[in-house]
Amino acid sequence: MHIYKLRLSISLYLNYVAHGFGLLILSQNMTALGQTWSSGSSPLA
């Protein structure tokens, strides 16, 4: 039973780290994303 709790703890910790990195990347690009969102023309289209 202990190994399952350890595996769950490690998985949750890595999940928080991965989402934290995603939030850091998103927050660093908020200005550029905001300009693209409000411009009305998509660079992908």
DRENTORKOL-3810 file (N, C-alpha, C; in nm, 4 decimals):
REM DRENTORKOL-3810
@n.u->0.0825; n.v->-0.1196; n.w->0.0000; ca.u->0.0000; ca.v->0.0000; ca.w->0.0000; c.u->0.0865; c.v->0.1254; c.w->0.0000
@n.u->0.2014; n.v->0.1167; n.w->0.0639; ca.u->0.2901; ca.v->0.2325; ca.w->0.0727; c.u->0.3430; c.v->0.2735; c.w->-0.0644
@n.u->0.3708; n.v->0.1759; n.w->-0.1499; ca.u->0.4253; ca.v->0.2073; ca.w->-0.2829; c.u->0.3234; c.v->0.2834; c.w->-0.3668
@n.u->0.1946; n.v->0.2550; n.w->-0.3469; ca.u->0.0909; ca.v->0.3253; ca.w->-0.4231; c.u->0.0809; c.v->0.4710; c.w->-0.3800
@n.u->0.0936; n.v->0.4955; n.w->-0.2494; ca.u->0.0910; ca.v->0.6338; ca.w->-0.2001; c.u->0.2134; c.v->0.7100; c.w->-0.2488
@n.u->0.3273; n.v->0.6441; n.w->-0.2504; ca.u->0.4491; ca.v->0.7080; ca.w->-0.2987; c.u->0.4372; c.v->0.7394; c.w->-0.4472
@n.u->0.3865; n.v->0.6454; n.w->-0.5253; ca.u->0.3686; ca.v->0.6666; ca.w->-0.6690; c.u->0.2695; c.v->0.7799; c.w->-0.6949
@n.u->0.1608; n.v->0.7837; n.w->-0.6185; ca.u->0.0617; ca.v->0.8901; ca.w->-0.6323; c.u->0.1225; c.v->1.0251; c.w->-0.5960
@n.u->0.1995; n.v->1.0299; n.w->-0.4894; ca.u->0.2622; ca.v->1.1552; ca.w->-0.4475; c.u->0.3587; c.v->1.2070; c.w->-0.5532
@n.u->0.4388; n.v->1.1195; n.w->-0.6088; ca.u->0.5340; ca.v->1.1600; ca.w->-0.7125; c.u->0.4600; c.v->1.2064; c.w->-0.8369
@n.u->0.3555; n.v->1.1355; n.w->-0.8750; ca.u->0.2782; ca.v->1.1734; ca.w->-0.9937; c.u->0.2128; c.v->1.3097; c.w->-0.9763
@n.u->0.1539; n.v->1.3339; n.w->-0.8602; ca.u->0.0903; ca.v->1.4633; ca.w->-0.8354; c.u->0.1934; c.v->1.5758; c.w->-0.8336
@n.u->0.3083; n.v->1.5516; n.w->-0.7729; ca.u->0.4127; ca.v->1.6526; ca.w->-0.7680; c.u->0.4605; c.v->1.6873; c.w->-0.9091
@n.u->0.4848; n.v->1.5874; n.w->-0.9912; ca.u->0.5286; ca.v->1.6129; ca.w->-1.1284; c.u->0.4200; c.v->1.6827; c.w->-1.2091
@n.u->0.2946; n.v->1.6514; n.w->-1.1814; ca.u->0.1836; ca.v->1.7186; ca.w->-1.2474; c.u->0.1824; c.v->1.8669; c.w->-1.2112
@n.u->0.2011; n.v->1.8997; n.w->-1.0838; ca.u->0.2066; ca.v->2.0397; ca.w->-1.0416; c.u->0.3242; c.v->2.1117; c.w->-1.1058
@n.u->0.4383; n.v->2.0459; n.w->-1.1157; ca.u->0.5561; ca.v->2.1071; ca.w->-1.1776; c.u->0.5302; c.v->2.1341; c.w->-1.3255
@n.u->0.4732; n.v->2.0377; n.w->-1.3957; ca.u->0.4456; ca.v->2.0551; ca.w->-1.5384; c.u->0.3467; c.v->2.1688; c.w->-1.5614
@n.u->0.2417; n.v->2.1750; n.w->-1.4824; ca.u->0.1448; ca.v->2.2835; ca.w->-1.4980; c.u->0.2055; c.v->2.4174; c.w->-1.4573
@n.u->0.2947; n.v->2.4164; n.w->-1.3607; ca.u->0.3634; ca.v->2.5393; ca.w->-1.3217; c.u->0.4482; c.v->2.5940; c.w->-1.4350
@n.u->0.5199; n.v->2.5064; n.w->-1.5039; ca.u->0.5986; ca.v->2.5508; ca.w->-1.6194; c.u->0.5081; c.v->2.6060; c.w->-1.7289
@n.u->0.3953; n.v->2.5409; n.w->-1.7503; ca.u->0.3004; ca.v->2.5905; ca.w->-1.8499; c.u->0.2490; c.v->2.7287; c.w->-1.8156
@n.u->0.2188; n.v->2.7511; n.w->-1.6884; ca.u->0.1719; ca.v->2.8831; ca.w->-1.6465; c.u->0.2809; c.v->2.9885; c.w->-1.6598
@n.u->0.4042; n.v->2.9519; n.w->-1.6320; ca.u->0.5150; ca.v->3.0462; ca.w->-1.6499; c.u->0.5299; c.v->3.0862; c.w->-1.7958
@n.u->0.5238; n.v->2.9900; n.w->-1.8846; ca.u->0.5356; ca.v->3.0189; ca.w->-2.0281; c.u->0.4187; c.v->3.1046; c.w->-2.0739
@n.u->0.2987; n.v->3.0707; n.w->-2.0294; ca.u->0.1806; ca.v->3.1485; ca.w->-2.0674; c.u->0.1900; c.v->3.2916; c.w->-2.0160
@n.u->0.2320; n.v->3.3089; n.w->-1.8919; ca.u->0.2383; ca.v->3.4437; ca.w->-1.8356; c.u->0.3459; c.v->3.5285; c.w->-1.9025
@n.u->0.4526; n.v->3.4677; n.w->-1.9499; ca.u->0.5570; ca.v->3.5429; ca.w->-2.0189; c.u->0.5123; c.v->3.5883; c.w->-2.1568
@n.u->0.4121; n.v->3.5239; n.w->-2.2134; ca.u->0.3655; ca.v->3.5566; ca.w->-2.3480; c.u->0.2285; c.v->3.6225; c.w->-2.3488
@n.u->0.1817; n.v->3.6720; n.w->-2.2352; ca.u->0.0475; ca.v->3.7292; ca.w->-2.2269; c.u->0.0309; c.v->3.8510; c.w->-2.3174
@n.u->0.1312; n.v->3.9372; n.w->-2.3275; ca.u->0.1197; ca.v->4.0571; ca.w->-2.4101; c.u->0.1040; c.v->4.0197; c.w->-2.5569
@n.u->0.1892; n.v->3.9333; n.w->-2.6055; ca.u->0.1824; ca.v->3.8919; ca.w->-2.7457; c.u->0.0521; c.v->3.8178; c.w->-2.7740
@n.u->0.0098; n.v->3.7335; n.w->-2.6824; ca.u->-0.1150; ca.v->3.6602; ca.w->-2.7023; c.u->-0.2346; c.v->3.7546; c.w->-2.7005
@n.u->-0.2315; n.v->3.8553; n.w->-2.6141; ca.u->-0.3397; ca.v->3.9525; ca.w->-2.6091; c.u->-0.3495; c.v->4.0336; c.w->-2.7363
@n.u->-0.2362; n.v->4.0711; n.w->-2.7931; ca.u->-0.2371; ca.v->4.1467; ca.w->-2.9182; c.u->-0.2897; c.v->4.0605; c.w->-3.0324
@n.u->-0.2501; n.v->3.9363; n.w->-3.0364; ca.u->-0.2976; ca.v->3.8453; ca.w->-3.1406; c.u->-0.4475; c.v->3.8203; c.w->-3.1255
@n.u->-0.4940; n.v->3.8071; n.w->-3.0017; ca.u->-0.6351; ca.v->3.7792; ca.w->-2.9765; c.u->-0.7230; c.v->3.8954; c.w->-3.0212
@n.u->-0.6777; n.v->4.0193; n.w->-2.9968; ca.u->-0.7628; ca.v->4.1348; ca.w->-3.0250; c.u->-0.7433; c.v->4.1908; c.w->-3.1659
@n.u->-0.6493; n.v->4.1381; n.w->-3.2428; ca.u->-0.6226; ca.v->4.1940; ca.w->-3.3752; c.u->-0.7280; c.v->4.1535; c.w->-3.4776
@n.u->-0.7947; n.v->4.0429; n.w->-3.4568; ca.u->-0.8983; ca.v->3.9998; ca.w->-3.5490; c.u->-0.8467; c.v->3.9159; c.w->-3.6641
@n.u->-0.7170; n.v->3.9172; n.w->-3.6877; ca.u->-0.6612; ca.v->3.8336; ca.w->-3.7945; c.u->-0.5698; c.v->3.7297; c.w->-3.7318
@n.u->-0.5927; n.v->3.6079; n.w->-3.7665; ca.u->-0.5142; ca.v->3.4995; ca.w->-3.7109; c.u->-0.3896; c.v->3.4764; c.w->-3.7955
@n.u->-0.2725; n.v->3.4662; n.w->-3.7328; ca.u->-0.1522; ca.v->3.4357; ca.w->-3.8107; c.u->-0.1521; c.v->3.2928; c.w->-3.8637
@n.u->-0.2430; n.v->3.2093; n.w->-3.8138; ca.u->-0.2484; ca.v->3.0703; ca.w->-3.8573; c.u->-0.3350; c.v->3.0514; c.w->-3.9812
@n.u->-0.4231; n.v->3.1464; n.w->-4.0075; ca.u->-0.5153; ca.v->3.1306; ca.w->-4.1210; c.u->-0.4557; c.v->3.1861; c.w->-4.2491
END
